[in-house]
Amino acid sequence: MAATKKAQKPQQTKNDGTSSCLMKWATRLTVLLLFVATFGWLDTIKHRWYVFDPTSLHELAQAAIAASPDDTAGMISHIVTNLTATYPSTQIRINRDSSEWVFNNAGGAMGAMYIIHASITEYLIIFGTPLGTEGHTGLHSADDYFNILVGEQWAFAPGALEMERYPPGSVHHLPRGTAKQYKMHEGCFALEYARGWIPPMLPFGLADTITSTLDIPTFYHTARITGREMLKNLLIGKI
């Protein structure tokens, strides 16, 4: 009888191990499903946290061009001054320090950007280069609105046999989940607005710095400014 009991122990240990493994995978699956469900719910209500409006920003870009023709610095000043006057600091944070320009290498294209606003669901930047550049737009978790201030942007999607052309005063809307090749022809600056989930976009904006340029100061300042602006917006309740 004693020998029989001893023989049963390995089988019991094996069964306990299988049950423990199944429990772990069941727990992981439950956590994953809860995460997906929570994210799906948040995605349906994210519009509640938007402050900017694509149409208003397009009109602001056009007004800046009219107020300061052939003066990119004047256009940027007009935009930031208007935004600061329009939106109270208790609602949204606007970065007024226009000296905080940093390089940006993403999707093979290179330019510089000035981060006017960054939060979890929106960002607003001035992006461009006087030299011209081209690359991949990226495949993003937010809608992107590229309001041309100076120069032209050219773009095309797979299957298109003719390019899209966006002159000053126009806006190039890139819907969430779509991608194109683009070129900022002979120098171009734009007011770029993204609305959606911004954190998943950050790896695209930083990957080239890590894998190609190895420009550590640019990586540091981009992360520092973006993190600072997101945190300060969260502190006033802007998600």
SEDO-650089 format. One record per residue (C-alpha): residue in three letters; x, y, z. Coordinates in pm, whole numbers. Layout:
N
@rest->ALA, x->X, y->Y, z->Z .
...
//
This chain:
239
@rest->MET, x->0, y->0, z->0 .
@rest->ALA, x->283, y->236, z->88 .
@rest->ALA, x->456, y->167, z->-244 .
@rest->THR, x->136, y->250, z->-432 .
@rest->LYS, x->103, y->585, z->-259 .
@rest->LYS, x->464, y->670, z->-342 .
@rest->ALA, x->407, y->585, z->-709 .
@rest->GLN, x->117, y->825, z->-727 .
@rest->LYS, x->316, y->1130, z->-617 .
@rest->PRO, x->500, y->1200, z->-948 .
@rest->GLN, x->170, y->1186, z->-1139 .
@rest->GLN, x->10, y->1423, z->-888 .
@rest->THR, x->305, y->1665, z->-916 .
@rest->LYS, x->274, y->1659, z->-1296 .
@rest->ASN, x->-98, y->1734, z->-1279 .
@rest->ASP, x->-38, y->2021, z->-1036 .
@rest->GLY, x->225, y->2165, z->-1273 .
@rest->THR, x->-13, y->2146, z->-1570 .
@rest->SER, x->-291, y->2314, z->-1372 .
@rest->SER, x->-53, y->2589, z->-1260 .
@rest->CYS, x->60, y->2650, z->-1619 .
@rest->LEU, x->-300, y->2664, z->-1745 .
@rest->MET, x->-388, y->2907, z->-1466 .
@rest->LYS, x->-98, y->3134, z->-1562 .
@rest->TRP, x->-202, y->3141, z->-1929 .
@rest->ALA, x->-567, y->3196, z->-1834 .
@rest->THR, x->-461, y->3491, z->-1617 .
@rest->ARG, x->-246, y->3636, z->-1896 .
@rest->LEU, x->-528, y->3598, z->-2147 .
@rest->THR, x->-772, y->3767, z->-1909 .
@rest->VAL, x->-534, y->4057, z->-1855 .
@rest->LEU, x->-483, y->4089, z->-2232 .
@rest->LEU, x->-857, y->4088, z->-2299 .
@rest->LEU, x->-915, y->4350, z->-2028 .
@rest->PHE, x->-640, y->4566, z->-2179 .
@rest->VAL, x->-790, y->4539, z->-2529 .
@rest->ALA, x->-1140, y->4611, z->-2399 .
@rest->THR, x->-1020, y->4911, z->-2198 .
@rest->PHE, x->-825, y->5053, z->-2490 .
@rest->GLY, x->-1121, y->4998, z->-2722 .
@rest->TRP, x->-1347, y->5187, z->-2482 .
@rest->LEU, x->-1097, y->5472, z->-2442 .
@rest->ASP, x->-1067, y->5493, z->-2820 .
@rest->THR, x->-1441, y->5564, z->-2844 .
@rest->ILE, x->-1423, y->5856, z->-2600 .
@rest->LYS, x->-1082, y->6010, z->-2682 .
@rest->HIS, x->-1253, y->6295, z->-2871 .
@rest->ARG, x->-1362, y->6432, z->-2532 .
@rest->TRP, x->-1003, y->6537, z->-2465 .
@rest->TYR, x->-942, y->6720, z->-2793 .
@rest->VAL, x->-902, y->7096, z->-2762 .
@rest->PHE, x->-782, y->7197, z->-3108 .
@rest->ASP, x->-994, y->7181, z->-3420 .
@rest->PRO, x->-845, y->7095, z->-3764 .
@rest->THR, x->-1059, y->7353, z->-3946 .
@rest->SER, x->-967, y->7634, z->-3705 .
@rest->LEU, x->-598, y->7547, z->-3727 .
@rest->HIS, x->-617, y->7548, z->-4106 .
@rest->GLU, x->-776, y->7893, z->-4096 .
@rest->LEU, x->-507, y->8007, z->-3851 .
@rest->ALA, x->-233, y->7883, z->-4085 .
@rest->GLN, x->-391, y->8072, z->-4375 .
@rest->ALA, x->-420, y->8387, z->-4161 .
@rest->ALA, x->-52, y->8358, z->-4063 .
@rest->ILE, x->49, y->8336, z->-4429 .
@rest->ALA, x->-161, y->8643, z->-4512 .
@rest->ALA, x->-25, y->8839, z->-4214 .
@rest->SER, x->342, y->8758, z->-4278 .
@rest->PRO, x->397, y->8670, z->-4644 .
@rest->ASP, x->750, y->8547, z->-4720 .
@rest->ASP, x->835, y->8559, z->-4348 .
@rest->THR, x->831, y->8215, z->-4187 .
@rest->ALA, x->935, y->8346, z->-3845 .
@rest->GLY, x->651, y->8597, z->-3860 .
@rest->MET, x->403, y->8320, z->-3945 .
@rest->ILE, x->519, y->8113, z->-3647 .
@rest->SER, x->496, y->8413, z->-3415 .
@rest->HIS, x->144, y->8488, z->-3543 .
@rest->ILE, x->35, y->8127, z->-3480 .
@rest->VAL, x->178, y->8104, z->-3126 .
@rest->THR, x->44, y->8446, z->-3025 .
@rest->ASN, x->-303, y->8358, z->-3152 .
@rest->LEU, x->-306, y->8019, z->-2978 .
@rest->THR, x->-192, y->8172, z->-2649 .
@rest->ALA, x->-467, y->8434, z->-2669 .
@rest->THR, x->-734, y->8183, z->-2768 .
@rest->TYR, x->-672, y->7900, z->-2523 .
@rest->PRO, x->-638, y->7971, z->-2148 .
@rest->SER, x->-344, y->7817, z->-1965 .
@rest->THR, x->-590, y->7634, z->-1738 .
@rest->GLN, x->-722, y->7441, z->-2040 .
@rest->ILE, x->-411, y->7359, z->-2239 .
@rest->ARG, x->-39, y->7431, z->-2227 .
@rest->ILE, x->123, y->7616, z->-2518 .
@rest->ASN, x->503, y->7612, z->-2538 .
@rest->ARG, x->592, y->7971, z->-2628 .
@rest->ASP, x->968, y->7915, z->-2636 .
@rest->SER, x->1030, y->7918, z->-3012 .
@rest->SER, x->1404, y->7871, z->-2953 .
@rest->GLU, x->1344, y->7502, z->-2871 .
@rest->TRP, x->1405, y->7370, z->-3221 .
@rest->VAL, x->1539, y->7016, z->-3252 .
@rest->PHE, x->1632, y->6798, z->-3547 .
@rest->ASN, x->1387, y->6526, z->-3641 .
@rest->ASN, x->1484, y->6218, z->-3842 .
@rest->ALA, x->1190, y->5990, z->-3914 .
@rest->GLY, x->1103, y->5758, z->-4199 .
@rest->GLY, x->1420, y->5856, z->-4383 .
@rest->ALA, x->1331, y->6227, z->-4392 .
@rest->MET, x->1519, y->6495, z->-4200 .
@rest->GLY, x->1400, y->6832, z->-4080 .
@rest->ALA, x->1363, y->7032, z->-3761 .
@rest->MET, x->1065, y->7085, z->-3536 .
@rest->TYR, x->939, y->7323, z->-3272 .
@rest->ILE, x->693, y->7156, z->-3034 .
@rest->ILE, x->410, y->7399, z->-2961 .
@rest->HIS, x->194, y->7146, z->-2778 .
@rest->ALA, x->221, y->6781, z->-2679 .
@rest->SER, x->-27, y->6575, z->-2480 .
@rest->ILE, x->-155, y->6216, z->-2480 .
@rest->THR, x->-419, y->6280, z->-2748 .
@rest->GLU, x->-285, y->6580, z->-2946 .
@rest->TYR, x->34, y->6741, z->-3067 .
@rest->LEU, x->99, y->7061, z->-3257 .
@rest->ILE, x->439, y->7138, z->-3407 .
@rest->ILE, x->612, y->7345, z->-3670 .
@rest->PHE, x->809, y->7106, z->-3889 .
@rest->GLY, x->1022, y->7174, z->-4193 .
@rest->THR, x->1356, y->7239, z->-4357 .
@rest->PRO, x->1484, y->7505, z->-4598 .
@rest->LEU, x->1677, y->7235, z->-4788 .
@rest->GLY, x->1404, y->6993, z->-4882 .
@rest->THR, x->1367, y->6629, z->-4779 .
@rest->GLU, x->1163, y->6318, z->-4846 .
@rest->GLY, x->1069, y->5991, z->-4681 .
@rest->HIS, x->794, y->5772, z->-4538 .
@rest->THR, x->509, y->5936, z->-4345 .
@rest->GLY, x->489, y->5652, z->-4097 .
@rest->LEU, x->184, y->5444, z->-4009 .
@rest->HIS, x->25, y->5621, z->-3715 .
@rest->SER, x->-238, y->5586, z->-3444 .
@rest->ALA, x->-358, y->5944, z->-3501 .
@rest->ASP, x->-498, y->6155, z->-3782 .
@rest->ASP, x->-237, y->6399, z->-3911 .
@rest->TYR, x->-307, y->6742, z->-4061 .
@rest->PHE, x->-13, y->6904, z->-4241 .
@rest->ASN, x->-87, y->7275, z->-4296 .
@rest->ILE, x->165, y->7412, z->-4546 .
@rest->LEU, x->307, y->7753, z->-4459 .
@rest->VAL, x->604, y->7779, z->-4696 .
@rest->GLY, x->707, y->7575, z->-4999 .
@rest->GLU, x->525, y->7267, z->-5123 .
@rest->GLN, x->473, y->6914, z->-5009 .
@rest->TRP, x->438, y->6635, z->-5263 .
@rest->ALA, x->295, y->6294, z->-5176 .
@rest->PHE, x->173, y->5968, z->-5324 .
@rest->ALA, x->16, y->5645, z->-5204 .
@rest->PRO, x->84, y->5299, z->-5354 .
@rest->GLY, x->-99, y->5262, z->-5682 .
@rest->ALA, x->-119, y->5633, z->-5754 .
@rest->LEU, x->41, y->5724, z->-6087 .
@rest->GLU, x->39, y->6098, z->-6024 .
@rest->MET, x->164, y->6288, z->-5723 .
@rest->GLU, x->-46, y->6492, z->-5482 .
@rest->ARG, x->66, y->6855, z->-5458 .
@rest->TYR, x->10, y->7073, z->-5150 .
@rest->PRO, x->104, y->7442, z->-5190 .
@rest->PRO, x->108, y->7711, z->-4915 .
@rest->GLY, x->-231, y->7751, z->-4751 .
@rest->SER, x->-340, y->7394, z->-4821 .
@rest->VAL, x->-368, y->7105, z->-4579 .
@rest->HIS, x->-262, y->6744, z->-4631 .
@rest->HIS, x->-476, y->6511, z->-4420 .
@rest->LEU, x->-326, y->6170, z->-4351 .
@rest->PRO, x->-593, y->5950, z->-4187 .
@rest->ARG, x->-499, y->5720, z->-3902 .
@rest->GLY, x->-360, y->5389, z->-4023 .
@rest->THR, x->-255, y->5509, z->-4371 .
@rest->ALA, x->91, y->5579, z->-4510 .
@rest->LYS, x->245, y->5761, z->-4804 .
@rest->GLN, x->576, y->5868, z->-4948 .
@rest->TYR, x->619, y->6243, z->-4920 .
@rest->LYS, x->862, y->6511, z->-5028 .
@rest->MET, x->902, y->6864, z->-4899 .
@rest->HIS, x->1010, y->7010, z->-5229 .
@rest->GLU, x->1286, y->7275, z->-5228 .
@rest->GLY, x->1225, y->7364, z->-4866 .
@rest->CYS, x->898, y->7362, z->-4681 .
@rest->PHE, x->761, y->7448, z->-4337 .
@rest->ALA, x->424, y->7342, z->-4203 .
@rest->LEU, x->200, y->7358, z->-3900 .
@rest->GLU, x->145, y->6991, z->-3822 .
@rest->TYR, x->-143, y->6879, z->-3603 .
@rest->ALA, x->-206, y->6521, z->-3491 .
@rest->ARG, x->-509, y->6402, z->-3297 .
@rest->GLY, x->-545, y->6050, z->-3164 .
@rest->TRP, x->-308, y->5841, z->-2952 .
@rest->ILE, x->25, y->6025, z->-2954 .
@rest->PRO, x->256, y->5798, z->-2743 .
@rest->PRO, x->251, y->5514, z->-3003 .
@rest->MET, x->381, y->5768, z->-3259 .
@rest->LEU, x->693, y->5848, z->-3060 .
@rest->PRO, x->900, y->5538, z->-3155 .
@rest->PHE, x->870, y->5635, z->-3524 .
@rest->GLY, x->995, y->5984, z->-3444 .
@rest->LEU, x->1294, y->5855, z->-3247 .
@rest->ALA, x->1392, y->5530, z->-3421 .
@rest->ASP, x->1618, y->5686, z->-3686 .
@rest->THR, x->1806, y->5873, z->-3415 .
@rest->ILE, x->1880, y->5544, z->-3238 .
@rest->THR, x->1953, y->5326, z->-3541 .
@rest->SER, x->2108, y->5573, z->-3786 .
@rest->THR, x->2217, y->5922, z->-3685 .
@rest->LEU, x->2318, y->5834, z->-3325 .
@rest->ASP, x->2252, y->6200, z->-3244 .
@rest->ILE, x->2216, y->6150, z->-2870 .
@rest->PRO, x->2173, y->6523, z->-2783 .
@rest->THR, x->1879, y->6542, z->-3027 .
@rest->PHE, x->1728, y->6226, z->-2877 .
@rest->TYR, x->1765, y->6370, z->-2528 .
@rest->HIS, x->1613, y->6710, z->-2608 .
@rest->THR, x->1326, y->6556, z->-2807 .
@rest->ALA, x->1240, y->6322, z->-2519 .
@rest->ARG, x->1289, y->6598, z->-2261 .
@rest->ILE, x->1067, y->6856, z->-2431 .
@rest->THR, x->798, y->6604, z->-2529 .
@rest->GLY, x->788, y->6450, z->-2181 .
@rest->ARG, x->785, y->6791, z->-2011 .
@rest->GLU, x->495, y->6918, z->-2223 .
@rest->MET, x->291, y->6598, z->-2180 .
@rest->LEU, x->344, y->6604, z->-1803 .
@rest->LYS, x->254, y->6972, z->-1766 .
@rest->ASN, x->-63, y->6915, z->-1967 .
@rest->LEU, x->-156, y->6616, z->-1751 .
@rest->LEU, x->-110, y->6832, z->-1439 .
@rest->ILE, x->-383, y->7069, z->-1561 .
@rest->GLY, x->-609, y->6781, z->-1664 .
@rest->LYS, x->-533, y->6784, z->-2039 .
@rest->ILE, x->-503, y->6424, z->-2155 .
//
